[in-house]
Amino acid sequence: MRILLVEDDRDVAGFVVKGLREANHVVEHAANGRDGLFMAASEQFDAIILDRMLPGGVDGLRLLETLRAQENTVPVLFLSALGQVDDRVKGLKAGGDDYLTKPFAFAELLARVEALTRRGKSDSPVTRLVVGDLEMDLLSRSVKRAGQKIDLQPREYRLLEYLMRHAGQVVTRTMLLEGVWDYHFDPQTNVIDVHVSRLRQKVDKPFPKPLLHTVRNAGYIMRPDNDA
C-alpha cells in the first residue's frame, strides 16, 4: 500500500514510518497540515494516517474536511492525543474512517490501516463471509462449519462476524471493544475473553482444526490453521 502519514511529532513519525516500511508499505510523510493537504490532494494514496493537531495553519480536521469537499474518498485514520469521546466524534464527523488515540501499539495501528484499505476495496455489499470451511450468511444470519449449523447468541454472532470480516489480520481487544461492544465495557474487563472462549467451544472445539487463534500480547486472528 501507499500510505501518507501527516504527523508533526518527529519521534512518532519516525516510529510509524519505520514500522510501516518494515511491513512492506510505501510511506510518504508530511510534517505539517499545509504540506499534508497538498500531498493528499495531488497524489494517490491507499490510506492516510492523520494527526489532529498540526502546524502550518491547517489542522487535521480542516485538512480532512477539505479533502472530502473535493470528493476524495481515501480512507483516513486519525492518530491523536485527543482521546475524549467528543474528540473522536468530531474526527469521524469530519470524514474520518477510524480513530486511534496516543499512546498506541504499532500492531494495532497496522491492523486498523489494513482493515480500512480492505474495506474500501469492495464496492458491492458483502452478503457471505467464508474462512476455511466456516461460512456466515449475513442475510439469513446463519453460520455453518463443514456443513454443520452452528447456533450462536447475538453477541457471539457479532463477535464472529467482526473476526471473519478481518480474517487474516490481528484484531486487538480495543478493536473488539469498539466494533462489537461500542465502548460499553472497560478495556480491562474479561468480557472479551469470556465470549472468545464460548465462541471457540462452538466454532473450533467440535472440528479437527482451529480457526480462531490467539496472538500473544496482541489479540486474535481468524484464519485456517494451515495458513499459520
C-alpha distance (Angstrom), angle and dihedral (degrees) to the residues before:
residue distance angle dihedral
M1 . . .
R2 3.78 . .
I3 3.79 108.6 .
L4 3.80 132.1 -174.1
L5 3.79 117.0 -149.4
V6 3.82 115.8 -163.0
E7 3.79 105.2 -170.4
D8 3.82 131.1 136.5
D9 3.83 97.8 -163.4
R10 3.81 104.7 94.5
D11 3.80 95.0 -156.2
V12 3.81 94.1 49.4
A13 3.79 91.6 44.1
G14 3.80 92.7 50.2
F15 3.80 91.4 48.6
V16 3.80 93.8 49.3
V17 3.81 96.1 42.6
K18 3.81 91.5 50.0
G19 3.79 92.8 49.0
L20 3.80 95.0 46.7
R21 3.80 92.5 48.4
E22 3.80 90.6 49.3
A23 3.82 86.0 53.9
N24 3.83 86.9 57.0
H25 3.80 97.5 -106.1
V26 3.80 125.2 136.1
V27 3.81 109.8 -122.7
E28 3.80 132.5 -165.4
H29 3.80 119.3 -171.0
A30 3.80 131.5 -152.3
A31 3.81 118.7 -173.9
N32 3.81 97.7 -159.5
G33 3.78 139.9 33.8
R34 3.78 97.6 -108.8
D35 3.82 94.2 54.6
G36 3.80 90.3 41.1
L37 3.80 92.3 54.4
F38 3.80 92.2 47.5
M39 3.81 92.6 50.7
A40 3.81 94.0 43.2
A41 3.81 92.5 49.6
S42 3.79 97.8 43.0
E43 3.82 102.9 38.1
Q44 3.80 136.5 52.1
F45 3.81 118.2 -110.5
D46 3.78 133.5 172.1
A47 3.81 92.0 -145.7
I48 3.81 141.8 -3.3
I49 3.80 126.4 -143.0
L50 3.78 105.8 -156.9
D51 3.80 133.4 -169.5
R52 3.82 117.3 -146.1
M53 3.80 99.4 -142.2
L54 3.80 110.7 54.5
P55 3.81 136.7 160.3
G56 3.78 122.1 -130.8
G57 3.79 99.7 73.6
V58 3.81 94.0 -79.5
D59 3.80 118.8 88.4
G60 3.79 124.8 -162.5
L61 3.80 95.7 -94.9
R62 3.79 93.7 50.3
L63 3.79 91.4 45.5
L64 3.79 92.3 53.8
E65 3.80 95.0 42.1
T66 3.80 88.3 54.1
L67 3.79 92.1 50.4
R68 3.79 93.1 48.9
A69 3.82 90.6 48.1
Q70 3.81 86.0 57.6
E71 3.83 88.2 53.2
N72 3.79 91.1 -112.3
T73 3.83 105.2 156.9
V74 3.81 100.0 -175.7
P75 3.84 110.0 144.3
V76 3.81 111.0 -102.8
L77 3.79 128.2 -160.5
F78 3.80 115.9 -165.7
L79 3.80 113.2 -141.4
S80 3.79 108.4 -169.7
A81 3.79 146.8 148.6
L82 3.83 86.5 -136.9
G83 3.78 98.4 95.3
Q84 3.79 107.2 159.3
V85 3.78 119.0 118.5
D86 3.82 91.3 -109.9
D87 3.80 90.1 53.0
R88 3.79 92.4 52.0
V89 3.80 91.3 46.5
K90 3.81 91.3 52.0
G91 3.79 90.6 50.7
L92 3.79 93.6 50.0
K93 3.81 93.1 44.3
A94 3.80 89.6 52.1
G95 3.80 87.6 61.0
G96 3.78 103.2 -86.2
D97 3.80 117.8 149.8
D98 3.82 97.1 -155.8
Y99 3.79 139.7 2.0
L100 3.81 128.2 -145.9
T101 3.78 122.4 -178.0
K102 3.80 128.0 -141.9
P103 2.96 131.0 -82.0
F104 3.78 93.8 50.5
A105 3.79 142.1 163.5
F106 3.79 113.7 -112.1
A107 3.82 91.2 -137.3
E108 3.79 88.9 61.2
L109 3.81 93.1 46.4
L110 3.80 90.8 51.5
A111 3.81 92.6 46.4
R112 3.80 92.1 50.7
V113 3.81 94.6 47.8
E114 3.79 92.6 48.2
A115 3.81 90.2 47.1
L116 3.81 90.5 53.4
T117 3.78 93.7 51.5
R118 3.81 92.9 46.6
R119 3.80 90.0 50.3
G120 3.79 91.9 52.0
K121 3.81 94.7 52.9
S122 3.80 94.8 71.9
D123 3.78 117.5 72.9
S124 3.81 95.5 174.1
P125 3.80 120.8 70.8
V126 3.79 115.1 -98.9
T127 3.81 113.9 -125.4
R128 3.81 100.3 168.8
L129 3.80 132.6 42.4
V130 3.80 122.5 -162.9
V131 3.80 130.1 -173.5
G132 3.80 113.3 170.5
D133 3.81 106.8 -50.8
L134 3.81 92.2 -20.5
E135 3.81 115.7 104.8
M136 3.80 131.0 -174.2
D137 3.80 121.5 -168.8
L138 3.80 106.5 -155.8
L139 3.80 93.5 -166.1
S140 3.80 97.7 53.7
R141 3.82 92.3 27.6
S142 3.78 89.9 -131.7
V143 3.80 128.8 143.5
K144 3.80 128.5 -156.5
R145 3.76 134.3 175.9
A146 3.79 120.4 -165.8
G147 3.79 86.0 -11.9
Q148 3.81 93.7 -56.1
K149 3.79 118.1 122.6
I150 3.82 115.8 -121.5
D151 3.79 119.1 -155.9
L152 3.81 113.7 -145.1
Q153 3.78 134.5 -177.5
P154 3.86 114.3 -120.9
R155 3.81 94.1 -100.7
E156 3.81 91.8 45.7
Y157 3.80 88.5 51.8
R158 3.82 92.3 51.5
L159 3.81 90.8 47.7
L160 3.80 93.0 49.8
E161 3.81 91.8 45.4
Y162 3.81 91.0 53.0
L163 3.81 91.9 48.3
M164 3.80 92.6 47.4
R165 3.80 92.7 47.9
H166 3.80 87.0 55.2
A167 3.81 95.7 41.3
G168 3.78 113.0 159.6
Q169 3.81 92.4 22.0
V170 3.77 130.7 97.9
V171 3.81 109.1 -109.6
T172 3.79 114.9 -158.4
R173 3.81 128.0 -147.2
T174 3.80 89.8 -110.9
M175 3.80 91.2 54.0
L176 3.80 90.1 51.4
L177 3.80 92.6 48.0
E178 3.80 89.6 52.1
G179 3.78 98.0 39.7
V180 3.81 101.5 38.5
W181 3.81 106.8 19.6
D182 3.83 100.2 30.2
Y183 3.81 93.6 -135.2
H184 3.82 91.6 -61.9
F185 3.80 91.5 130.8
D186 3.77 133.8 56.0
P187 3.84 111.6 -104.1
Q188 3.82 89.3 -122.7
T189 3.81 93.9 59.3
N190 3.80 119.8 110.2
V191 3.81 92.6 -135.7
I192 3.83 91.0 110.8
D193 3.80 93.4 50.7
V194 3.80 91.0 49.4
H195 3.80 94.1 50.5
V196 3.81 93.8 43.4
S197 3.81 89.0 51.8
R198 3.81 91.1 51.0
L199 3.79 91.2 46.7
R200 3.80 91.4 52.0
Q201 3.81 90.1 52.7
K202 3.79 89.3 59.2
V203 3.79 104.4 31.5
D204 3.81 103.6 33.6
K205 3.81 113.5 16.9
P206 3.83 98.3 67.2
F207 3.83 91.6 50.0
P208 3.83 134.2 70.5
K209 3.80 99.1 -118.5
P210 3.83 129.3 38.8
L211 3.78 122.3 -125.0
L212 3.81 100.2 -175.8
H213 3.78 112.6 69.3
T214 3.80 131.8 -176.9
V215 3.81 116.5 -129.8
R216 3.78 106.5 -153.9
N217 3.81 115.0 -116.4
A218 3.81 90.3 -3.2
G219 3.81 114.9 62.2
Y220 3.80 135.9 -106.7
I221 3.76 138.4 -38.8
M222 3.79 129.9 -160.8
R223 3.81 113.7 -146.0
P224 3.80 140.9 121.4
D225 3.79 111.9 -82.2
N226 3.77 92.7 -119.9
D227 3.83 89.2 62.5
A228 3.80 92.2 61.1
